[in-house]
Amino acid sequence: MRALISVSNKEGIVDFAKKMSQLGVEIISTGGTAKYLTENGLKVLKVQQITSFPEILDGRVKTLHPAVHGAILAKRDKDEHIEQLKRLSIQPIDIVVVNLYPFRETVQRTDNLEDILENIDIGGPAMLRSAAKNFKDVIVICDPSDYQWVVDRLSTAEQITQNERMKLALKAFEHTAYYDAMIAQFLRQRRELKEFPKTFTLTYEKVSDLRYGENPHQKAALYRDVFSKSPTIVQAEQIQGKELSFNNICDANAAYEVASEFSQPCAVAIKHTNPCGVACDNDIYFAFEKAYKADPMSIFGGIVALNRTVDEKLAQRLSEIFLEVVIAPDYTEQALTVFKKKKNLRVLKLNFSKDDRQFDFDLRKIDGGILVQTKDTVDYQDLKVVTKRTPTEREMIDLLFAWKVVKHAKSNAIVLAKDLCTLGIGTGQVNRLWPAQHCIRVAGENAKNAVLASDAFFPFPDAVEVAVKAGVSAIIQPGGSLKDDQIIEVANHHNIAMVFTGIRHFKH
């Protein structure tokens, strides 16, 4: 038997090669791998000895030769193939062990394009694909975790089954597909291409299996974008607490997105990816108190994000409530000591700077396909006061606050707010009247002199009329309804200030 070994990741390769040699397998190798194995006492046949052709172009071309690929691709049960090999003095290669140049690591290490391009492997993927295509006759290994069990099988003369060979081939094709997709993704980001390509390839790497998905009967796993430099929940440092669940991660991401909207101290409570309490204040402790009082019922078992450091006083207050996750940019030592008393509470540390965000697409999986869009990062095009009364300074501050919050609530969405605090959040309804009624009911008397934000235009005046009766003093909405004139007339009749944004924030 012959094995061709060419690896960038040298983990476990010496032990594997020694055991192969002990089994009588002849080792063929290339460049740095051959040197490494030789230095570790192994007898190695260099590739140029079987190709009768030297490595050229600074090692760019080593294995792209019929003596290599013919030896891998020949069908052992096809007499014509075997005869051709004999006629050309090519000996079959039975095992191919390859992993690829460290492209991703190079991108992470340097911005030098020449260095990055030199770490695009050409021969390695070609050998893996050849071996994987001919898996019935060739054992292909790209993952060091497979070394030992392959050796164990060959040591006992136990056959590696066709299903196992196919599994190794699948892993090889996944490895090369991941590699090529990673290169394409890098080049797309390097050129800052924001158009939608004819074919859309992204690559993610597995972070961990999760206990289950949205429900206990569903399996789930977490993957990360290999090149993302933006602060994300995937990159958050978990300081303590139980393993994050599928739903925890979804909710934590939603909480982080809302809190990141605000430069002033902000506290956000999330339940089922919808905000249930959001507030800003000069002090993060008081911001949380306001957010909590906005909906003390829904916050139970929820997620809280705070865009400022959590101190001992705030940690103590948070510990008084049953929460699943707390997210903040930092914690004092005293705060962490308080949290340790609640061992199951998941405490995440993550930078909240919007300046570190990079361009990204928003993806939605549907049966049989995927929807791709740019992220909803625009707040408004040009604020336009459309009523006779202009909002007061206080109202405008609250209107812009409510507008940022409604962007993150499921459509149809209405947000009622006052003094930089939500009073009621209506989400996910099939018409715009019901969420407005919900907000008014939750706010009660506090609705008087509050402001209201709608993520899309009002198709009818009914929701505005409900707001008027409750004492709402100002409204912000995209505008664009066929009945805008009627809606503005209602607002003017009741001395309500109304602002159009020209942008809607549907969130499905």
C-alpha positions in Angstrom: 0.0 0.0 0.0 1.0 3.6 -0.6 0.0 6.7 1.3 0.4 10.3 0.1 0.7 12.7 3.1 0.7 16.4 2.6 -0.6 18.4 5.6 -0.5 22.0 6.9 -1.8 21.0 10.3 0.9 18.6 11.6 -1.1 17.5 14.6 -0.7 13.7 15.1 0.8 13.2 11.7 4.2 11.7 12.9 2.5 9.1 15.0 0.1 8.2 12.2 2.9 8.0 9.6 5.0 5.8 11.9 2.2 3.4 12.4 1.5 3.3 8.7 5.2 2.5 8.0 5.1 -0.3 10.6 2.2 -1.8 8.6 4.4 -1.8 5.5 2.7 1.3 3.9 5.1 3.3 1.8 5.0 7.0 2.6 5.0 9.6 -0.2 5.2 13.3 0.8 5.7 16.8 -0.3 7.8 19.8 0.7 7.5 20.8 4.3 5.6 17.7 5.3 8.3 15.5 3.8 11.0 17.4 5.7 9.0 17.2 8.9 8.5 13.5 8.7 12.1 12.9 7.7 13.3 14.9 10.7 11.2 12.7 12.9 12.9 9.5 11.7 10.5 8.4 8.9 11.6 7.1 5.5 9.8 9.2 2.9 9.5 9.0 -0.8 9.4 12.6 -2.2 6.7 13.4 -4.8 9.3 14.4 -7.4 10.7 10.9 -7.2 7.4 9.5 -8.5 6.7 12.3 -10.9 10.3 12.6 -12.2 9.6 16.3 -12.2 10.8 18.9 -9.7 8.7 21.2 -7.6 8.4 24.5 -9.5 7.3 28.1 -9.0 8.4 28.3 -5.4 6.4 25.2 -4.6 3.2 26.3 -6.3 3.3 23.2 -8.4 4.2 19.9 -6.8 1.4 17.3 -7.0 -0.5 18.5 -10.1 0.8 15.6 -12.2 -0.6 12.5 -13.9 1.7 10.3 -11.8 -0.1 11.6 -8.7 -3.6 11.9 -9.9 -3.5 8.9 -12.1 -2.3 6.9 -9.1 -5.3 8.2 -7.1 -8.1 8.2 -9.7 -7.5 4.8 -11.3 -10.4 2.4 -10.8 -8.9 -0.8 -9.3 -11.6 -3.0 -10.8 -11.2 -1.6 -14.3 -8.6 -3.6 -16.3 -8.0 -0.7 -18.7 -7.1 1.6 -15.9 -4.7 -0.8 -14.4 -3.0 -1.6 -17.7 -2.5 2.2 -18.3 -0.9 2.5 -14.9 1.5 -0.4 -15.7 2.3 1.0 -19.1 3.2 4.4 -17.6 5.0 2.9 -14.6 2.6 4.5 -12.2 1.9 2.7 -8.9 -1.5 3.2 -7.3 -1.9 5.4 -4.2 -4.2 3.9 -1.7 -4.4 6.5 1.1 -4.5 10.2 0.7 -3.9 12.3 3.9 -4.2 16.0 3.2 -5.3 19.2 5.0 -5.0 22.6 3.4 -2.9 25.7 3.6 -3.9 27.9 6.6 -5.9 30.5 4.5 -8.2 31.6 7.3 -5.3 31.9 9.8 -3.4 34.0 7.3 -6.3 36.4 6.9 -6.6 36.7 10.6 -2.8 37.4 10.9 -2.2 39.9 8.1 -3.9 42.3 5.6 -1.1 41.7 3.1 -2.9 40.4 0.0 0.2 38.7 -1.4 0.6 36.6 1.7 -3.1 35.8 1.7 -3.1 34.7 -1.9 0.0 32.5 -1.4 -2.0 30.6 1.2 -4.7 29.6 -1.2 -4.1 25.8 -1.6 -4.4 24.4 -5.2 -2.8 21.0 -5.1 -4.3 20.0 -1.8 -8.0 20.4 -2.8 -7.2 18.7 -6.1 -5.8 15.6 -4.3 -8.6 15.5 -1.8 -11.2 15.7 -4.6 -9.5 13.0 -6.6 -9.3 10.7 -3.6 -12.9 11.5 -2.5 -14.2 10.8 -6.0 -12.5 7.4 -6.0 -13.4 6.6 -2.4 -14.3 3.0 -3.3 -10.5 2.3 -3.8 -8.8 5.2 -1.9 -9.0 6.1 1.7 -9.1 9.9 2.0 -8.4 11.6 5.3 -8.5 15.4 5.9 -9.3 15.4 9.6 -6.6 14.5 12.2 -9.4 13.0 14.4 -9.7 10.2 11.9 -6.1 9.0 12.1 -6.4 6.7 15.0 -9.5 4.7 14.0 -8.1 4.2 10.5 -4.8 2.9 11.9 -6.7 0.6 14.3 -8.7 -0.9 11.4 -5.7 -1.4 9.2 -3.7 -2.9 12.1 -6.3 -5.6 12.6 -6.8 -6.2 8.9 -10.4 -5.2 9.4 -11.9 -3.8 6.3 -12.9 -0.1 6.3 -16.5 -0.4 4.9 -17.8 1.4 1.9 -20.1 3.4 4.1 -17.1 4.5 6.2 -15.1 5.3 3.1 -18.1 7.4 1.8 -18.2 9.2 5.1 -14.5 10.1 4.8 -15.2 11.3 1.2 -18.1 13.4 2.3 -15.9 15.0 5.0 -13.2 15.7 2.3 -15.7 17.4 -0.1 -17.2 19.4 2.8 -13.6 20.4 3.7 -12.8 21.6 0.1 -16.2 23.3 -0.3 -15.7 25.1 3.0 -12.3 26.2 1.9 -13.4 27.6 -1.5 -16.4 29.3 0.1 -14.1 30.9 2.6 -11.9 32.3 -0.1 -14.9 33.6 -2.0 -16.3 35.2 1.1 -13.0 36.8 1.8 -12.7 38.3 -1.7 -16.3 39.5 -1.5 -15.6 41.3 1.8 -12.2 42.6 0.6 -13.9 44.3 -2.4 -16.9 45.3 -0.2 -19.3 43.9 -2.7 -22.8 44.6 -1.6 -24.7 43.4 -4.6 -26.3 39.9 -4.7 -24.2 37.4 -6.6 -25.5 34.9 -9.1 -24.6 32.1 -6.7 -24.4 32.8 -2.9 -21.8 31.0 -0.9 -21.0 31.6 2.8 -19.1 29.4 5.2 -19.6 28.9 8.9 -17.7 26.7 11.4 -19.3 24.8 14.2 -19.0 26.3 17.7 -21.0 23.6 19.6 -23.9 21.4 19.6 -26.8 22.7 21.6 -29.0 20.7 24.0 -31.9 21.1 21.7 -33.5 23.6 19.4 -36.6 25.9 19.9 -38.3 22.8 21.4 -36.8 19.7 23.2 -37.6 17.4 20.2 -35.5 19.5 17.8 -31.8 19.1 17.4 -29.6 22.2 17.1 -26.0 23.5 16.8 -24.4 26.9 16.8 -22.1 28.0 13.9 -20.0 31.2 13.6 -19.1 33.3 10.6 -15.4 32.5 10.1 -14.4 36.1 9.1 -16.7 38.2 11.3 -15.0 41.0 13.1 -18.1 42.6 14.4 -19.0 42.1 18.1 -21.7 39.5 18.1 -23.4 37.2 20.6 -21.5 34.3 19.0 -18.2 36.0 20.2 -19.5 36.9 23.6 -17.5 35.7 26.6 -19.6 33.6 28.9 -18.4 34.3 32.4 -20.7 32.0 34.3 -24.0 30.1 34.1 -25.5 27.1 32.3 -24.9 26.4 28.7 -26.7 28.8 26.4 -29.8 27.2 24.7 -31.0 27.9 21.2 -33.7 30.3 22.5 -31.2 32.0 24.9 -29.0 32.8 21.9 -31.8 34.1 19.8 -33.1 36.3 22.6 -29.6 37.4 23.6 -28.9 38.5 20.1 -32.2 40.5 20.0 -31.4 42.2 23.3 -27.9 43.1 22.2 -29.2 44.5 18.9 -31.7 46.8 20.7 -29.2 48.0 23.4 -26.6 48.7 20.7 -28.9 51.3 19.1 -28.3 53.8 21.9 -25.3 55.8 22.8 -26.7 56.8 26.2 -27.0 54.3 29.0 -29.7 51.8 28.0 -31.4 48.7 29.5 -33.3 46.3 27.4 -35.5 43.4 28.5 -36.3 40.8 25.9 -38.9 37.9 25.8 -39.2 35.6 22.8 -37.0 38.0 20.7 -39.4 40.9 21.3 -38.5 43.9 23.6 -40.8 44.0 26.6 -39.1 46.9 28.4 -36.5 49.4 27.1 -35.3 52.6 28.8 -32.5 55.1 28.7 -31.2 57.3 31.5 -28.0 59.1 32.6 -27.3 56.2 35.0 -27.6 52.5 33.9 -29.1 51.5 37.2 -32.0 53.9 36.7 -32.3 52.9 33.1 -32.8 49.3 34.2 -35.3 50.3 36.9 -37.4 52.1 34.3 -37.2 49.2 31.8 -38.3 46.8 34.6 -41.2 48.9 35.7 -42.3 49.2 32.0 -43.3 45.5 32.2 -42.5 43.7 35.4 -44.5 40.7 34.4 -42.9 39.8 31.0 -39.3 40.3 32.2 -39.7 37.1 34.3 -37.4 34.5 32.7 -36.2 37.0 30.2 -32.9 38.3 28.8 -31.5 41.7 29.9 -28.9 43.7 28.0 -27.2 46.7 29.4 -24.8 48.9 27.4 -22.7 50.0 30.4 -20.6 48.3 33.1 -22.6 46.5 35.7 -21.6 47.3 39.3 -22.5 45.6 42.6 -25.7 47.6 43.2 -27.1 46.8 39.7 -26.0 43.2 40.0 -27.9 42.9 43.3 -31.0 44.3 41.7 -30.8 42.0 38.7 -30.3 39.0 41.1 -33.7 39.8 42.7 -35.4 38.8 39.4 -35.5 35.5 37.6 -33.5 36.1 34.5 -32.0 33.7 32.0 -29.2 35.9 30.6 -27.5 39.2 31.4 -25.3 40.9 28.8 -23.1 43.9 29.3 -19.7 45.2 28.1 -18.1 44.7 31.5 -18.7 43.8 35.2 -17.0 44.9 38.4 -15.5 42.2 40.5 -18.1 42.9 43.2 -20.9 42.4 40.6 -19.5 39.0 39.6 -19.3 38.0 43.2 -23.0 38.8 43.5 -23.9 36.8 40.4 -22.0 33.8 41.6 -24.8 33.2 44.1 -27.0 32.5 41.1 -25.1 29.7 39.5 -27.6 29.1 36.6 -27.6 32.7 35.5 -25.8 33.1 32.3 -23.5 36.2 32.4 -22.1 37.4 29.0 -19.5 40.0 28.4 -19.5 41.7 25.0 -18.5 45.1 23.5 -21.5 47.3 22.5 -19.7 49.7 20.1 -21.6 50.1 16.8 -18.4 51.5 15.3 -17.0 48.0 15.1 -19.8 46.7 13.0 -19.0 45.5 9.5 -21.3 45.2 6.5 -23.3 41.9 6.5 -26.3 40.3 5.0 -29.4 39.2 6.8 -30.4 35.6 5.9 -33.7 33.9 6.3 -34.0 30.1 5.6 -37.2 29.0 3.9 -38.2 25.5 2.7 -36.2 25.0 -0.6 -34.3 28.2 -0.5 -32.9 31.2 1.3 -33.8 34.8 1.4 -31.0 37.3 1.5 -31.2 41.0 2.3 -29.1 43.9 3.5 -29.5 44.6 7.2 -32.0 47.2 8.4 -29.6 49.9 9.5 -31.3 53.1 8.3 -33.3 55.0 10.9 -35.0 57.5 8.6 -34.4 59.3 5.3 -35.7 62.8 6.2 -37.9 63.5 9.2 -40.9 65.5 8.1 -43.5 67.1 10.4 -46.8 66.7 8.6 -49.2 68.3 11.2 -49.8 71.9 12.1 -48.2 71.3 15.5 -44.5 70.6 15.6 -43.3 68.1 18.3 -41.8 69.7 21.4 -38.1 69.0 22.1 -39.2 66.5 24.7 -41.6 64.8 22.4 -39.0 64.6 19.6 -36.5 62.9 21.9 -39.1 60.4 22.9 -40.3 59.9 19.3 -36.7 59.0 18.1 -36.3 56.7 21.1 -39.6 54.9 20.3 -38.6 54.7 16.7 -35.4 52.9 17.5 -37.3 50.4 19.7 -40.1 49.7 17.2 -37.6 48.7 14.6 -36.7 45.7 16.7 -40.3 44.5 17.5 -42.1 42.0 15.3 -44.6 43.5 12.8 -47.2 44.8 13.1 -45.5 46.8 15.8 -46.5 49.7 17.9 -44.4 51.3 20.7 -45.7 53.7 23.3 -43.1 55.7 25.2 -42.4 58.6 27.5 -39.3 60.0 29.2 -37.1 57.6 27.3 -38.9 54.5 28.5 -41.4 52.2 26.8 -44.8 52.1 28.4 -46.3 49.4 26.1 -45.0 47.4 23.1 -47.5 45.7 20.8 -46.0 43.1 18.5 -46.7 40.4 15.9 -50.4 41.3 15.3 -52.2 40.8 12.0 -53.4 44.4 12.0 -52.2 47.7 13.4 -55.2 48.4 15.6 -54.7 45.5 18.0 -51.1 46.4 19.0 -52.1 50.0 19.5 -54.9 48.9 21.8 -52.6 46.6 23.7 -50.1 49.4 24.3 -52.8 51.7 25.5 -54.2 49.1 27.9 -50.8 48.3 29.3 -49.8 51.9 29.8 -53.1 52.9 31.4 -53.1 56.5 32.7 -49.4 56.8 31.7 -50.5 56.9 28.1 -51.4 60.6 28.6 -48.8 62.8 26.9 -46.9 59.8 25.7 -45.6 59.3 22.2 -46.4 56.5 19.8 -44.2 54.9 17.1 -45.5 52.6 14.3 -43.1 50.5 12.3 -45.2 51.0 9.1 -47.9 53.4 8.0 -51.4 53.4 9.3 -53.8 52.0 6.7 -56.8 53.5 8.5 -57.3 56.3 11.1 -58.6 53.8 13.7 -55.3 53.2 15.6 -54.6 56.9 15.6 -58.1 57.6 17.0 -57.4 55.1 19.8 -54.2 56.9 20.6 -55.9 60.2 20.7 -58.5 59.0 23.1 -55.7 57.8 25.4 -54.1 61.2 25.4 -51.1 60.4 23.2 -49.5 63.7 22.2 -47.2 62.8 19.3 -46.8 60.0 16.7 -43.9 58.9 14.5 -44.6 56.7 11.5 -43.2 56.1 7.9 -46.2 57.6 6.1 -47.2 56.5 2.6 -50.7 55.3 3.2 -53.5 56.1 0.8 -55.3 57.5 3.7 -52.5 59.7 5.0 -54.6 62.9 4.5 -57.4 61.5 6.7 -54.9 60.4 9.4 -53.2 63.8 9.4 -56.6 65.4 9.6 -57.4 63.4 12.7 -54.1 64.4 14.3 -54.6 68.1 13.5 -58.2 68.0 14.8 -56.9 66.8 18.2 -53.7 68.9 18.2 -51.4 65.8 17.8 -48.0 66.3 16.4 -47.1 63.7 13.7 -43.7 63.0 12.0 -43.1 61.0 8.9 -39.8 59.1 8.5 -40.1 57.9 4.9 -38.7 54.6 6.1 -40.6 51.5 7.5 -39.2 48.9 9.8 -41.1 45.6 9.0 -39.6 42.7 10.9 -41.0 39.4 10.0 
